[in-house]
């Protein structure tokens, strides 16, 4: 077995037998140490032989938006399509892998319902399932592994404890209630409209008013555009005088070709071994590129960017598209890619001081200890799912409530480590295709995460909806976890499992169309789609009153 230069020389030849929660397991490393609830092993390549063939695998997606879910092994996850968007949806290095794969950890369910878990306690590590072998490896060097068997909840409680000891935990803070501009206005944000909305929010107890994407000159040029004529400090001071924290979005590790930064500092950009730019995906009608977070120029620039934003008066920052810092590439200072990401994030964390940092589009384990909160699923949307992505492209990392709930559900075990953002909740019926039951699920997930956010423009809410939003913000419901996917939320019991289980495999014709779309999904087409999306949204915002101009 050879995978990415890693060889399990001892396949079939086991050096140590261990008994884990009654299971006979064997591993190819002789130094496993028994600890409470499992074993610790140090290894670069670890192979765990299972007693029987498993029936489910827990895919652990790389970053906030990547699919994370239990999946039946007779219908394994297919390759993410379209390929051109892989950098934004999954870990490009393993996007072509045929075996069930997990970033940092993987688990299987055996026919008797018990779970066997293999999880790394450090970054730059992976797990996959090859037949009856769970195999884990570090991309470089040796690192610790945790092996555990038995009950899924108990295993993850122990895993999160071990991670907390190694990565640290942010100082506990009361979770903020956030109004975020993205899921109603998208790029259509204007200073005056935002100030109008701020007024309209008057007695709704949001702690933070967060300005999302759309204020900047360009991704890479973090100065206000002409939709913000009074400048960013003015907006922050107006927000703060309403008694709220001022929140701002930015994607500091990303640049687009239309930005000045891209042209001024070609040496800051992440390149591959051949010297070509590494793709970070495609968005805003442009290809995306990543900054090399080991380059001293980049680190200085990141520190001064963070300093500016603090000086402007923002004290809640959503750092987006962070995966860019951990893409594979040849760096100024050679080091494993997630270590390089942490190197950059450390500088960002220090420069922001006490500012609340929400990580988004962020690789999960490498963000621990460095941010206060993390998005743990793909974007929600005004729809349950999109058949084109769901059925034809088999992509579960794209915006949609079902995708968001599925991945969020499978990452709730991170609760003790940092605040978990399940994304915003909709209360409006206007400009929204979700059914009431679907909106209730979304509300329940926000209660479970204890992270309450909404993008609803008050002028789009009826009085009844506004009251519902008010109640949601003021009252926290009692949560009792009854099973891995079953929760009692207030007096309601919800089993998320059937709602978010993976859909049946595509038909042959859907597969063919998916393959075709993968081929035609090139920059020119994505550019057109971006234009259409922006136009549609402009029309929505123009045709609906954004604030009460009385
Ligand atoms: C702003 C948004 C919002 C949102 C973030 C992020 O193309 N994509 O795959 C893609 C995924 C997510 C995404 C945008 C594009 O959304 O999660 O809350 O801040 O950026 O642009």
Boltz pocket constraint, residues with backbone or C-beta under 6 A from the ligand:
constraints:
  - pocket:
      binder: B
      contacts: [[A, 65], [A, 85], [A, 88], [A, 89], [A, 182], [A, 212], [A, 213], [A, 249], [A, 282], [A, 283], [A, 320], [A, 360], [A, 361], [A, 378], [A, 379], [A, 397]]
      max_distance: 6.0
